[in-house]
Amino acid sequence: MRQHNSYKKRRLHFLAVAMVIVATCTQQTTFAAACTPPGTDYGTVTMTTNISSAGTYRIWTRMSAPSSSANTYLLDIDSTNCYTVGGSSVPVYSSGATTYFANNISNWVAKTSGGSFIDANLTAGSHTFQLIGNADGVVVDRVILTKDTTCTPKGAGDNCASIYLAPDINQDGSVSFLDFSTLSSKYNTSGSTLGRVDINGDNIVDFLDFSLLASKYGQ
């Protein structure tokens, strides 16, 4: 679900922030207890998502920074855990830029400013994520949760999101014959732009993708 609110009065730029498994998105200015907000309000986005199965999820953020000294934001999960996301690995965009993200892996960050991976243990059910501005001009537009810690997002990140979402290829909330039909129409097709039909992200639609769909069929 994408968020279309305008943030022109905010100085952390949330560009239509999308969380891959978001159920609802709302803008709020109330900060969670786990993170201590900076003295300046750079903006906050709150997202609520439903986790279908418990486990450890790696959290990736697509982000860009105005400088090497302003390159983080605070991620609060359930008012319990706080992560300072970003740091020296975040690419810096040029002054006056209108395009912030390269179509590759460089803008995807899954580590704190201290260099630790952001791996969250989440129970099944509803969880609340707050993205809290921590510096002026930092740009964030997408957050992904994935159980596959070997996957690095590229482009819009669908190659990693697909690991547990793409069996629902048409994104109607269930894995059904409609998804099977779509997958069948692309069988034995290869390439890097297949999107959600390439369920395991290996650039070909084959038996492995059908096996993954079958494992989620009816859910």
Secondary structure, DSSP 8 states (H G I E B T S, - for coil): -B-----TT-SSEEEEEEETTEEEEEE-----SSS---SS---EEEEEEEESS-EEEEEEEEEEBSBTTB-EEEEEETTTEEEEEE-TTS-B--TT-S----SSSTTEE-BBTTS-B-EEEE-SEEEEEEEEE-STT-EEEEEEEES-TT----TTSHHHHTTTSTTSTT-SSS--HHHHHHHHHTTT-BSS--GGGSTTSSSB-SHHHHHHHHHHTT-
